[in-house]
Amino acid sequence: MSNDSLSRREILAYSAAFGSAFLAAQGIAAEDAKAKVEKPKESPVAKQPGKKYAMKKSINLWALPYPQKMTLKECFQLCKDAGFEGVEVNYALEGDLCPETSPEQIKAIGEMARKIGIEISGVCSFLFWPYAFTHEDPERRKKGLELAEQMIKAARLLGTDNLLVVPGSVYAPWIPDEPPVPHDVALKRATDGVKSLIPSAKKHGVSLNMENIFANGFLHSPQEMNQFVDSFGSEQVQIHFDTGNIMQYHFPEHWIPILGKRIKNIHLKEYSKKVHEFNLNAFRLLLDGTTNWPAVLEALDKIPYRGYLTFEYFNPFPHFHEAIVYHTSDAMDRMLGRKA
């Protein structure tokens, strides 16, 4: 197709929507754009893997259609087959891992995973939002602490020492009718809540890993997070760093050196700054975003971090759901220097 029939204004409009590289590939971009995306000469030497990083691959079950289309055992087996070393499980109000699950049943879940050949990398839960330690309703706060206590015990029974904790929120943007909590009030409630859990966490050998989340209006900088964690003076209170949760305004490679050895666990979440309004669509499949992964991995390697990197995603594929698991495993292999 010739550019003769297209005005420069039209080409610029298409370029803004699809990108100049894409248009050049269609043969309709401006000549200067074509020059920018000209393919480099092929090298006869096979590409070698990049720098190898001694971190472990994990995936959160939210990326799989569980429990609607897959059983827990099927999820574990799929993740193992795809090459993952760990799976992060989610504590809910009902299901395989919930308050009604007996200690024996919880222990059996961990044993099943290890029999398949995969570890439980940590315990996560959405329940920290509706039952926040900082909620205006004291009954909700009480329920939140009770659930957190049960999660600590569940983590130990599953065979992991990692419990992700959302310490609280000033507000939740998806619940606009809920009144916001003043920051100083949120800080006191969050501090009191976490402090009350430390004895149980110590008894069971579980780390309470505080997660960074910009959408909760709370602990918005690495300095604030450090101050909050350090205020407890306890080895049981650490950090669960999420690379995507601060990407709208910050960069994970800038946080990591400041958080340092306080980082106990990681959510390796992709984010695209091309989406200018926060929503779940801003979180992408690995490598389909704007995260500077080489810089992030180098920063983690230097602190040094050697634990799990857990991919977290909230949109399981409706068809061929195993594809997302294999894609993620392959992407992580390349990121970690396991394959070219």
N, C-alpha and C positions, 0 to 999 in steps of 0.2 A: 504493500500500500504506500503510495507516495504522500509526502508531507505537503505537496502542492495544494491539496484541497483543504488543508487545515490551517487556520490562522494561528499566529503565535499565541494569541490570547486563549484559544481553545486548547492548544498544546499545554500551556501553563496550567489551565484548569484541570486537565487530565492528570498532569504531573502532580498537582497538589493532592489529588484524590488517590492516585495509585503509586506515585513515586516515579522518578525519572528512570531508574534502573528497569522497572517493569515495562515502562513504555518503550524504552530502547530495545528491549527484547522483542517487542511487537513490531519493531520497525517504524514507529511513528513518533519517536522522540526527536528533539532538536539535535543537530549534529554535535554540539558541545556535550550534550548529555550522553550521546552514544560513545564519545571518546572516553568519558569517565568510566564507563562500564565495559570497556573493551577487555576481552578475556586475556589473561596473561598467557605467555607461552607455556605449553605443557612441559613438565620436567620429566626426564626419563627415570629419575630416582623416586622410588615409592615413598609416600609420606609416612613419617614415623610418628608414634604417639607423642604427645606433649609431656611436660613434666609430670611425674607420678606423685600423687598425694596419698598419704596414709590415713584416709578417712573412709568410713563405711557407708554403704548405700542402704537407704531405708525409704519407705513410702507409707503415707497415711491411708487408712482404709476409706477415707472420704473420696478418694480418686476411683474407687471401685463401686459398682452397683450393689452394695451390700446394705441391708439384707434382702433387698427387693428381688434380686436376680441371682445372687450367689450366697452360698453358705460361708461361714467363717473358715471352715476347712478348705473350701475351694479357693478362697482368697489367699490363704497362706500358701497353698500349693502353686497357684499362679505366680505369686510374687517370687517364690523360690525358683520356679522354672525360668522366670525372666532374669534371674541373676541378682536379686536383692538379698542382702544379708540380714535385714531387719524390717519389721513392720510396726508402725505405731497404731495402737488400737484406741478406740474412742468409748468413753464411759457415758452411758445414756440413762434415761429414766426407765427404759424397758429394752429388752433384747438379751443377747448373750452376755453382755457385761453391764450390769445395772444393780441397783440396790437390792433387788430380789435374788440375784445370783449368789449361791452359797459359796463359802470359801473353797469347798472341794471342787465345785464347778469352775471357779476362777482359776484355781491351780491347774485343773485339767486343760484349760485353754493354753496356758503357757507350755505345758508338757506336750500338747498336740503340735504347737508351733515348732518346738525343738525337735520333735520326732520327724517332722517334715524336713527340718534342716534350716530353720529360720528363727531368729531371735525376736523378742518383743523389745523394740527400741525405746518405748516410752508409752505413757498414757496421756491422752488428750481428752478434752471434753468441752462441748458447747455450753454446758450447764453453768459455767462461770459467768455467762451473760445474764440469763433470766434470774439467777440466784447469786448476783454479785455481792461481794463482801461490802461494797459501798452503797448498796441499794437503799432508797429512802424508807422502804418497808422493813422494819426490824425482823419480822417473821421471815422475809426473803433472805435477809442476811444470815439469820440463824440456820435456815435450810441450806444455804450455800456452804456454811462451815461444816455442817453435818455431812453433806455430799463430799466435800473435800477430804474429810476424815475417812470416809469409805474408800475414796480413790487411793489414798495413801496405802491402805491395807491391800487393796486390789493390786496396786503396782508391785508390792512385795510378793504377793502370791503368784503373780504372773512371771516373776523373775526379772523385773527391771527395777532400777533405782531412780528412774526419771518420771516425774509427774509435772506436766506443764500446768502452770497456774496463771490465770489472768487475775492480777491483784485487785482490780476494780476499774471503775470508769466514772467519768464525769457525766457522760451521756452516751447513748447508743443512737447513732444517726438513723437507723432503720426503725426506731420507735420514737417518732417525733412528739408523741403525746406525753411521754415520760418526762417529768421535770428534771432539769440538770442538777447535779449535786455540786455545790461549791468545792473548788479544788482543795482547800485546806481541810474541809470535812471529809472528802474522799480520801485524802492522804491519811488522816487519823484512823478512819474506819479500815482502810486497807492494811495499815500497819498493825492495828489491833488484831485483825483477822489472821494475817500471816503469822504473827507472834504466837497466837493461840495454837497453831498447828505444829510448831517446831518440836515440842516434846514427842508427839506421835511420830513425826517424820524421823526424828533421831532414833526412837525405839525400833522402827521398822527399817532403818537404813535407806530412806528414800529422800531424794533431793527435791525441794520445792523450787521449781525453775520458773522464775517470773518472765512472762512473755511481753515483748514490746509491741504495742499496737497504737498507731496514731489515731485510729478512728474512735478510740475510747476517750480522747481528750485528756489523757493522763500519762505522766512520765514520758514527755515528748522528746527528751534529749538523752544521749548516753550518759551525760553527767548526772542528770536526775535519776536515771536507772541505777547507776553506781551508788549514789547516795542512799537510795531506798534500800538496795540489797545490803550494803555495808552497815546500815543502821541496826541490823539485827545481830551482828557479831556472831553469826552462826554458819558453820559449813553446810548446813542443811538448806540454806537459802542461796540459790544460784540464779543463773539467767538462761532462759530458753530464747535464743536469738532467732528472730524471723527476718530473713533477708528482704522479703517483699512488703512487710507491714509498714515500713517507714519510707518506701520508695517514692511516694507522691511528693514528698518534700525533702527527703534526705537520700543518702547513698550508703549502702551497707558496708562498703569497704572503708568508710570513714568512722563508722561506729565500732567495728571489730577491734582495732588497736586500743581503743579507749576502754571497752568492756573487758578485754583481755581474758585472763584465766577464770573470770567469773562465768564465762560461757560454758554451760554443762551440756547443752543439747542444741540442735539447729533445725529450723524449718527452712529448707531450700526452696523458696517460693519465687517463681518468676513474676515480674511485673512489667507492664508497658507504660512508660510516661507519655505515650501517644494518646492514651485515654486520659483526658484532662479533668474528668469528674470521677470521684471515687465510686466504684461499684465492683462487683465480683468479676465483671468482664475485664477489669484491668489486670487480673491475675491470669497468667498464660501458661501454656506448656513450656517446659524448660527450653531455652534458647530462642523462644518466640517472643522475646520482650526486649527491654533496654538495659538489663542488668549487665554490668561489666564483670562477667564471671571470672576472667583471669585475675582481675584485681581482688575480687572477693576471696578466691581460693588462696591467693598469695597471702592475703591478710590473715586468713584463718591458719595457714601453715606456720606463720611467724609467731603466733601467740604462745605456744603452738596448740592447735586443736586436732585431736585424733579420734573423735567420737563419730556419732551417726550424723549423716546429712539426710534429712527426711523430706521428701517431696510432698507438699500439701496442696491439694486441689479439690475444688468443690463441685466440679461438673463431670461426672462419669459419662463416658460415651454411651449414647442410647443403643448403638449397634456396634458390634465388634469391640466390646469394652476392654478386651485384653490388649488392644492396640496401644492404649494410653500407658499401660504398664510396661510394655516392651519398648515403646518410644522413650519413656523416662529412663529406663535402665540403660538403654543405648546412649542417650545424651549424657548421663552421669559417667558412664565408662569413658567417654571422650573427654569430659571435663576433668576427670581424675587421672587422665593419662594412661588408662588401661587399654585403649585402642585408638587407632588413628581415624 
